[in-house]
Amino acid sequence: MWQDPIVKETRELREEYAEKFNHDPDAIFEDILKRQSQTEKRLVSLPPRKPLFKPKAA
């Protein structure tokens, strides 16, 4: 079966990153939040959109 080399590399990097935190999702999330707060890059923040229709009350 053919494997996409980009997907393979991405999965390997994800596994390597998860191993740093013993695959603990809480620790990974904390690291992401920490790294996000330390960046000087502008993060995308979109304004809320108005719904296209109002759902009918039950």
Contacts in CASP RR format, 6 or more apart in sequence:
PFRMAT RR
TARGET T0000
AUTHOR 0000-0000-0000
METHOD contacts of the structure
MODEL  1
MWQDPIVKETRELREEYAEKFNHDPDAIFEDILKRQSQTEKRLVSLPPRK
PLFKPKAA
17 28 0 8 1.000
18 28 0 8 1.000
21 27 0 8 1.000
21 28 0 8 1.000
21 31 0 8 1.000
36 43 0 8 1.000
END
